[in-house]
Amino acid sequence: MSVHSVILRSQWALGRGKVLSSIYEVPVDPSAENNAHAFALSMIGFNKSVLEVGCASGYLTKLLVERGCDVVGMEIDPDAADVAEKWADRVVVGDVDDEDIWNYIKDESFDVVLLGDVLEHLRRPLPALRHAVRKLKPTGFVVTSMPNVAHGDVRIALMNGRFQYSEWGLLDRTHLRFFTLETIREFLSEAGLVVVDTKRVVEPLFHTELGVTRRDISPKTLDELYTDPEIETYQFVMKSVRENGSQAVAELATRVNELSDRVYHQRVRLALFRKTLRDTTVLDQHIAAHQEYIKALEGHVSGLEHNIEVLTEGLVDADVRYRAAMSSRTVSGLLRRVYGKLRVKKN
């Protein structure tokens, strides 16, 4: 199981009374690449006041506190909340879908609100997010991570008539909402937020928990899928600030998103191009190796042909000598027989 899959498996929520936070210890490496936790920590930084919605057992809370942050948690599972309280200033226990829970945080404002793989589990994610935004300081920001339902493995499964829910991952059976890059940004905008940074957790095609294989898709269709630079994006981790009504800020944020997407897409294309070059190099090396083998075989065949020529010449020469010998034996035999008959006649 990949590291980021653990995140989606263990994080949170689900309807009243049902929880996923029973896995209390989740390893988090802040320096890890291609990891939603590491991306979120990098966006949050140090020495912030943080509202961590869906803190589970506090495995991320602990790291935030070690970075000088003051953390208030929100968690639906009381057992997980008890564990998280070892590090958090306090943990409010309850269902984020229940508006009353936000009253327990009414006098507090935060530098950061963190919602890691939470919103897709909620019945009413937009009201919950709006409540979270109200808890921000004017200069504060929101960090979210959400799975990408448009990942290529989901599409390939759908092409084969499958949309199979599982215990965790892209099609976690507790997901009540599904998002793509475009709909996540639209959703955040409806909550009064502007996205200013986007990170991607990438999982190659045929490597997710969905279990699709290359046999499930034709080469031509696969090539078409690869034209979408987000086809292998597993999760989107985003940093968003409050929309302050300034057209300039909105336009700047849009421009930043466009440029960051373009940079990412160019990197994807460059990676694919490099992979093609590597594949071509390997193929060329493979062909070259076979060409050397063919040359060796040709040399061997040439040697055999030379040997055959020598042997053939020897056989021809031997045949000539044999025929000559046989011919001389025949002549001498005839002479002997003729000479013998002559002697008989004289007697």
Secondary structure by P-SEA (a helix, b strand, c coil): ccaaaaaaacccccccccccccccbbbbbccccccaaaaaaaaacccccccccccccaaaaaaaaaabbbbbbbbccaaaaaaaccccccccccccccccccccccccccccccccccccccccaaaaaaaaaaacccccbbbbbbbbcccaaaaaaaaaccccccccccccccccccccaaaaaaaaaaacccccbbbbbcccccccccccccccccaaaaaaaaccccccccccccccccccccaaaaaaaaaaaaaaaaaaaaaaaaaaaaaaaaaaaaaaaaaaaaaaaaaaaaaaaaaaaaaaaaaaaaaaaaaaaaaaaaaaaaaaaaaaaaaaaaaaaac
